[in-house]
């Protein structure tokens, strides 16, 4: 079992639609979030 279930739950929560980027590659549309978005979410938990 994990030591920080609340942290993992916060990181796994859905992202706001404006945080999700979209790009086309090889005829497919890819949805992604940037590393900065993930780091900001992690920092907002103040569990560093």
C-alpha positions in Angstrom: 0.0 0.0 0.0 1.2 3.5 -0.7 2.3 5.9 2.0 0.6 8.9 0.4 -2.8 7.9 -1.0 -4.1 11.5 -0.9 -1.1 12.7 -3.0 -1.7 10.0 -5.6 -5.4 10.8 -5.7 -4.6 14.5 -6.3 -2.2 13.7 -9.1 -4.7 11.3 -10.7 -7.5 13.8 -10.7 -8.8 14.9 -14.1 -7.1 18.0 -15.5 -9.1 21.1 -16.5 -9.9 21.2 -20.2 -7.8 24.3 -20.7 -4.7 22.5 -19.3 -5.0 19.7 -21.9 -3.1 20.4 -25.1 -3.8 19.0 -28.5 -1.5 18.2 -31.4 -1.7 16.2 -34.6 0.9 13.6 -35.4 0.8 11.0 -38.2 -2.8 11.7 -38.9 -3.9 11.3 -35.2 -4.9 13.8 -32.6 -2.9 13.5 -29.4 -4.1 15.0 -26.1 -1.5 15.7 -23.5 -0.5 17.9 -20.5 2.9 19.5 -20.2 5.5 18.6 -17.6 5.0 22.1 -16.1 1.3 21.4 -15.6 2.1 18.2 -13.7 4.9 20.0 -11.6 2.4 22.7 -10.7 -0.2 20.2 -9.6 2.5 18.5 -7.5 3.7 21.7 -6.0 0.1 22.8 -5.1 -0.1 19.8 -2.8 2.7 21.2 -0.5 3.9 17.7 0.3 7.3 18.2 -1.2 
